[in-house]
Structure formats: structure tokens, C-alpha cells
Amino acid sequence: MDLLQLGSYTFSSRLILGTGKFSNSTVMLDAVRASGAQLVTVALRRFNREQSEDDLFGPLLTLEGITLMPNTSGASTAAEAVRAAHIARELSGSPFIKVEIHPNPQHLMPDPIETFEASRILAKEGFLVMPYIAADPVLAKRLEEVGCASVMPLGSAIGSGQGLATSEMLNIIIRESGIPVIVDAGLRSPSEAAHAMEMGCAAVLVNSAVAAAGNPPAMAEAFAEAVVAGRKAIRAGLMEKSGSAVATSPLTFLGTL
Amino acid sequence: MITIELNGQQQTLPADSTVSDLLSIVGSDGKSLAVVVNEQIIRPEKRSAHKLQEGDRVELLMFAGGG
């Protein structure tokens, strides 16, 4: 069976779903179910008694077969991310942590230095570290060397829907990487998810494309099917490209009549 | 009475209040919350015994939607 392996964990689904920006938790839960995702991201937030309905822990517990991957969003330094990871593990009981350190809210680009440092510390502590990074092949290799479970380079800016703008660098990362490469951020359409899988990504992480869709559960299902299609395609072996036409039918028969 | 900092806001509590008392005051059973007092995580089994002190910085954190 073709399973996604992250540390000692295996998953039959290669679609990871984020839980942000949904209109309410019922829609979010429907989308998670429709996506078939087994790994789901959540964020840490201060408890607010006036907004206790935002607490996702109870609703997510109603889903079977889900592993939580908390993120460290809100951290702007490695120390803050490490602290957030410890708190998140306490709550989730999950060894997964998405290291996400983006100090500038204008572009949300990940800080490579703080991300590397936090990832190094957390991998040493036994976390399954999934760092969100720019599509930087050198950084990706360094994160592999310090024991990350995967690398998660961005396709384009978070929530931008600009798709696989970094595909040239993603190709290098995929070619060089000895750990799963998961495209995280920027996807808008299922065809982009299929393309990422055809490029050789081990999985894709999607949030805004589903949460901001007209019908989030239907879009979640569409992404799930696209990820499966892309994965099947690369395993089947894509044909070689040619610079010129290569006939699929005989060209000589009619001329001999 | 003592005053603590709860999620960045001042909060007054009866003296000798525990973390469990604080959770009752804010209306949570605490099952879905992480409690951090002065940057130290207070596990659920320790909450009823952990007394809060004047000036403690308390964070109550939960999981919310995020990508």
C-alpha cells in the first residue's frame, strides 16, 4: 500500500488540511470529513470566554482517525516557537509540530534562521518537526540534516491563491530531499495540488483554498481526488516531453491508396 | 485578594485560589485548555493543588482554527 510516512507514523491520505478561516466549526468538520485528511493543523490561541465556540478541541475529538498537527503561528522567534510547541504537545498529545515563524504580517514569509533553530531544538527533543519554509533547497537540506520529519516549502504566499509560483525551486528540493516534501501554502485549485503531486511532492497542505471556497466540503473532496490523481500519475510514470510532434497514428496508409 | 495577570489582563482572585478555582471563575472545565503559569505548564493533575500568587502571569490557551 502506498502510504505517507512521517517519522514512525503512516497515513493513507496525502492531503493535510488546515482548519483556519472556516465560517464555523460545523463547516470545518464537514470539510475535514470530505477531505479524508488524517493529519489536521490547528493553531494555539488565548482562551476568551466570550468566544469559547472557537475552541476546536471538542469538535475535533468527534472525528475518528485524525492526528493533530499544531502550528507555532504567532511566534516570531525560535524560543517562542519552542515554547508554543511544548504547550501544543501538552494539549494535543501529538508529536507533530508545524514550525511556522513569520514575523512580518504583511507578507508572512517564514524566517529561515529562527525556523532552522526552532526545528533543530524540537527535532532533538523528539518532536516530528514539519517546518514551513520558503522554497529554498539549501535550507531544506539543512533541516533534513537536523532530523526534521519533512520540509514544507511554500508554493506561494500564505492565502494568496497564486499556486505553484516556486515550482522551479520545488523541483530542486524534491530531487535533493531524503525526507518527504509537502507543499504548504498558496494553492488555489485542485489542479495545482495534482501538479504538486506529479512533481513528486509527498503530500500537500491546503487551508484557504478549501475554507474560502463557495462550498468548502465539496472543494475538500475535489482536492482529495486531485491529490490521489497526481500521486497515481507520478507512480504510473509520466511520458517524456518532446520538442516536436510525435504521431500517434500511422501517417503513410492513406497516401498509398 | 490577589491580583494576577490573566492572558495579559488584570484579574482579581480570592487569596489561596488554585488554578482549578481560576478555571471555574472563567467558566471552563479546563479539559481543552493548556495552563501556563509564569512560563511553566501546569498539568491537569496539578491544577487543584497549584495555588496562585500575587503577580503570577497566567496564560490559558486553546486550539483554534489555523493552517
Interface residues (C-beta under 8 A of the other chain):
Chain A: G18 T19 G20 K21 F22 S25 M28 T41 V42 A43 L44 R45 R46 F47 N48 R49 S52 D54 D55 L56 F57 G58 L60 L68 P70 N71 S73 R83 H86 I87 A88 E90 L91 S92 I158 A185 L205 N207 S208
Chain B: N7 G8 V26 G27 S28 K31 S32 L33 A34 V36 E39 I41 R43 E59 L60 L61 M62 F63 A64 G65 G66 G67
